[in-house]
Amino acid sequence: MKLKIYSLVAAAALTITLQSGCKKDFLDKQPFNQVTGDVAFTTAAGAEKLISGAYGGMYNDYHIWDYMVNGDVTADNAYAGGDNPANIQIDLFTTNSTNGNVGRDWSGLYSNIKNANEVLENVPNIQDQALDANGRRNQILGEASTLRAYFYFHLVRLWGGVPLVLKSPTSLEEMQKSRSSVDEVYAQIIKDLEYALPLVRTSAPNKGIITKGIVNALLAKVYASKPTPDWAKVQQYADATINGGYSLIGSFDQLFDGAHKNNSEAIWEMQYDGWGGPSGRGNWMTGVIVGTGWKRFCTPTNGSFK
């Protein structure tokens, strides 16, 4: 009986200790490896991290890998090569719902759009005077709007009409939006780009940052790609691009020799860093194509050089 009483007393004491321990806040720690919402959405530094996250989408698998498969391979400029069944399906036009590339590209592009939406939703509300120095707030909004338009431009060309998600969903219904028409998607792309054009800078520290030349070039391409192209607009924005300070380099071969990055002919060029780039794997693409240390993927066809 005494043993039982002692056991009950010990259990009660342990329960009291645990309950009092649970009231302690020593486990409530701010994460040190990510930006939390109360910081990201209230300071100029947080705004910079938000737009950096939006740019990060330019270095994912879609842009450094699947973009070439979906474009050059399906256009017959290249063979899939390698031994990836998903790539070979795309090459042979036998793609089905189990194709891993398709799911990766769809989710990747919409994740990119989500990041751009967070910038457009939150940066206008940040009460930090430093953000308005030299028009930085407008630049950030213009860059995010351009990125969103660019991602939708890829979606509409791959899948036609797609859901237009222009803000962070707050309900299940908003997460299950129906597809918009092709014309509606193109209208939104143009709206985003026209909004961005007066906001972005004329020049930037490197060619990975969105400038007026990039927006003008995208507008020219979008107007040419619509189901009913507007050639007058194409000429307007193409002329604006040409007059934006670009010029052809001396030899076509120099575009591919690795020694003329960010040249005068480049309009938008991602800035890869070593093996991984900011988040991607851009520097090994040459080896993948020519087969130096890799199986040869996306091998150019003979006809592509004629």
C-alpha positions in Angstrom: 0.0 0.0 0.0 2.8 2.4 0.9 4.5 1.6 -2.5 1.3 2.5 -4.3 0.9 5.7 -2.4 4.6 6.7 -3.2 4.0 5.8 -6.8 0.9 8.0 -7.0 2.7 10.9 -5.3 5.6 10.6 -7.7 3.3 10.5 -10.7 1.4 13.5 -9.5 4.6 15.4 -9.0 5.8 14.5 -12.5 2.5 15.6 -13.9 2.7 19.0 -12.1 6.3 19.4 -13.3 5.4 18.6 -16.9 2.4 21.0 -16.8 4.5 23.8 -15.4 7.2 23.0 -17.9 4.8 23.3 -20.8 4.1 26.8 -19.7 7.7 27.8 -20.2 8.5 29.6 -23.5 12.1 28.3 -23.8 10.9 26.1 -26.7 9.4 29.0 -28.6 12.4 29.9 -30.8 12.5 32.1 -33.9 13.9 30.1 -36.9 17.3 31.4 -37.8 17.5 29.8 -41.3 14.4 31.5 -42.8 12.6 34.8 -42.9 9.4 34.8 -40.9 6.3 36.7 -42.0 6.5 39.4 -39.4 9.9 40.4 -40.7 9.6 39.6 -44.4 6.5 41.8 -44.8 7.5 44.8 -42.7 11.0 45.9 -43.7 12.9 46.9 -46.8 15.3 44.1 -46.2 12.4 41.7 -46.1 11.1 43.0 -49.4 14.5 42.3 -50.9 14.3 38.7 -49.7 10.8 38.3 -51.1 11.9 39.4 -54.6 15.0 37.3 -54.3 12.8 34.3 -53.7 10.7 35.2 -56.7 13.9 35.3 -58.9 14.9 31.9 -57.4 12.3 30.3 -59.7 14.4 31.1 -62.7 17.0 28.5 -61.5 14.7 25.5 -61.0 14.6 22.3 -63.1 12.1 23.8 -65.5 14.3 26.6 -66.7 17.6 24.8 -66.8 16.4 21.5 -68.1 12.7 20.9 -69.0 12.5 24.2 -70.9 14.9 22.8 -73.5 13.2 19.4 -73.7 9.7 21.0 -74.0 10.9 23.5 -76.6 13.8 22.2 -78.7 13.0 18.5 -78.5 9.3 18.8 -79.4 10.2 21.3 -82.1 12.6 18.7 -83.6 15.6 20.9 -83.1 17.1 18.1 -80.8 16.6 14.5 -79.8 15.8 13.7 -76.2 18.9 11.5 -75.9 20.0 10.0 -72.6 17.8 7.4 -71.0 15.1 9.4 -69.2 11.7 7.8 -70.1 9.9 11.1 -69.4 12.1 13.0 -71.9 11.7 10.2 -74.5 7.9 10.3 -74.1 7.9 14.1 -74.8 10.2 13.5 -77.8 7.8 10.9 -79.3 4.6 12.8 -78.4 3.4 9.9 -76.2 3.3 11.9 -73.0 0.6 10.8 -70.5 -0.5 11.8 -67.0 2.3 9.7 -65.3 5.1 11.7 -67.0 7.2 13.1 -64.2 8.4 16.1 -66.1 4.8 17.3 -66.6 4.0 17.3 -62.9 7.3 18.9 -62.0 6.8 21.7 -64.5 3.2 22.4 -63.6 3.9 22.6 -59.9 7.2 24.4 -60.4 5.7 27.2 -62.4 2.8 27.7 -60.1 5.2 27.8 -57.1 7.1 30.5 -58.9 3.8 32.4 -59.5 3.0 32.0 -55.8 6.4 33.7 -54.9 5.7 36.6 -57.3 2.2 37.0 -55.9 3.6 37.3 -52.3 5.7 40.2 -53.5 2.9 42.0 -55.3 0.5 41.5 -52.3 2.9 42.5 -49.5 5.5 45.0 -50.7 2.9 47.8 -51.3 2.0 47.6 -47.6 5.5 47.7 -46.1 5.9 50.9 -44.1 9.6 51.3 -44.4 10.9 54.6 -45.8 14.1 52.9 -47.0 12.0 51.0 -49.5 11.1 54.2 -51.3 14.7 55.4 -51.7 15.5 55.7 -55.4 12.2 54.2 -56.3 13.1 50.7 -55.1 9.6 49.7 -54.1 8.4 50.3 -57.7 11.3 48.4 -59.1 10.5 45.4 -56.9 6.9 45.4 -57.9 7.8 45.8 -61.6 10.2 42.9 -61.4 7.7 40.6 -59.6 4.9 41.5 -62.1 7.3 40.7 -65.0 8.2 37.4 -63.5 4.6 36.4 -63.0 3.8 37.3 -66.6 6.8 35.3 -67.8 5.8 32.2 -65.8 2.2 32.4 -67.2 3.6 32.8 -70.7 5.2 29.4 -70.3 2.1 27.9 -68.9 -0.2 29.1 -71.6 2.1 27.9 -74.4 2.4 24.4 -72.8 -1.2 23.8 -71.6 -3.4 26.5 -73.2 -5.9 28.0 -70.8 -4.8 27.6 -67.2 -6.1 28.8 -63.8 -5.2 32.4 -63.2 -4.0 32.6 -59.6 -3.3 36.3 -58.9 -3.3 36.2 -55.1 -2.5 33.8 -52.3 -5.5 31.5 -51.9 -7.3 31.8 -48.6 -9.9 29.1 -49.1 -10.3 25.7 -50.7 -12.4 27.2 -53.5 -9.6 29.7 -54.4 -7.2 26.8 -54.5 -9.4 24.9 -57.0 -9.9 27.6 -59.6 -11.1 26.6 -63.0 -9.1 27.2 -66.1 -9.2 30.5 -67.8 -9.3 30.8 -71.6 -6.2 31.3 -73.6 -7.2 34.8 -74.4 -7.8 35.6 -70.8 -4.3 34.3 -69.8 -2.7 36.4 -72.6 -4.6 39.4 -71.5 -3.3 39.0 -67.9 0.3 38.5 -69.2 0.1 41.7 -71.2 -1.5 43.6 -68.2 1.3 42.5 -65.9 4.0 43.5 -68.4 2.5 46.9 -69.2 2.2 47.6 -65.5 5.9 46.7 -65.0 7.3 48.6 -67.9 7.4 52.1 -66.4 8.4 50.7 -63.0 11.6 48.7 -63.8 15.0 50.3 -64.2 16.7 51.0 -67.5 19.9 49.2 -66.6 21.0 46.8 -63.8 24.1 45.5 -62.2 23.8 42.2 -64.2 21.7 40.9 -67.0 19.7 38.5 -64.7 17.8 41.5 -63.2 14.7 42.7 -65.0 15.0 45.9 -66.9 12.9 47.8 -69.5 14.8 46.0 -72.3 13.6 42.6 -70.9 10.0 43.8 -70.5 10.0 45.2 -74.1 11.4 42.0 -75.5 8.8 39.9 -73.6 5.9 42.2 -74.8 7.1 41.8 -78.4 7.3 38.0 -78.1 3.9 37.8 -76.3 2.1 39.9 -78.9 3.6 37.6 -81.6 2.6 34.4 -79.8 -1.0 35.2 -79.2 -3.6 33.2 -81.1 -4.3 36.4 -83.0 -0.9 38.2 -83.2 -0.8 42.0 -83.1 2.1 42.8 -85.5 1.9 46.5 -84.9 2.6 45.9 -81.2 5.3 43.4 -82.0 7.1 46.1 -84.1 6.6 48.7 -81.4 8.1 46.7 -78.6 10.8 45.1 -80.8 11.9 48.5 -81.9 12.0 49.6 -78.3 14.1 46.6 -77.4 16.6 47.2 -80.3 16.9 50.9 -79.3 17.5 49.9 -75.7 21.3 49.7 -76.0 21.8 46.2 -77.4 24.0 45.3 -80.3 25.1 42.1 -82.1 28.5 40.6 -81.1 31.1 39.9 -83.8 30.5 36.2 -84.4 27.6 33.8 -83.9 30.0 31.2 -82.4 30.9 33.5 -79.6 27.4 33.0 -78.1 28.3 29.5 -77.2 32.1 29.6 -76.5 31.6 30.4 -72.8 33.9 33.4 -73.0 31.3 36.0 -73.9 28.7 35.9 -71.1 26.5 38.9 -70.5 27.6 40.3 -73.8 26.0 43.3 -75.7 23.6 40.9 -77.5 22.2 39.3 -74.3 18.9 40.7 -73.1 18.1 38.4 -70.1 20.8 36.1 -68.9 20.7 34.1 -65.6 23.8 34.4 -63.4 24.8 30.9 -62.6 27.5 30.4 -59.9 29.7 27.3 -60.1 27.9 23.9 -60.0 24.6 25.0 -58.7 24.0 28.6 -59.5 21.8 30.4 -57.0 19.6 27.3 -57.0 20.1 25.5 -60.3 22.6 23.5 -62.3 23.3 25.7 -65.3 27.0 25.2 -65.7 26.8 21.5 -66.5 24.4 21.9 -69.5 27.2 22.0 -72.0 28.5 18.7 -70.8 25.1 17.2 -70.9 24.6 18.2 -74.5 28.0 17.2 -75.9 28.4 14.2 -73.6 31.5 15.2 -71.7 31.1 13.1 -68.6 27.4 12.8 -69.1 25.0 10.8 -71.2 24.1 13.0 -74.2 20.7 14.7 -73.6 19.0 17.1 -75.9 21.4 16.3 -78.8 20.9 18.8 -81.6 19.6 17.3 -84.9 21.4 17.7 -88.1 18.5 19.6 -89.5 18.7 22.3 -86.8 22.0 23.5 -88.3 20.7 23.9 -91.9 
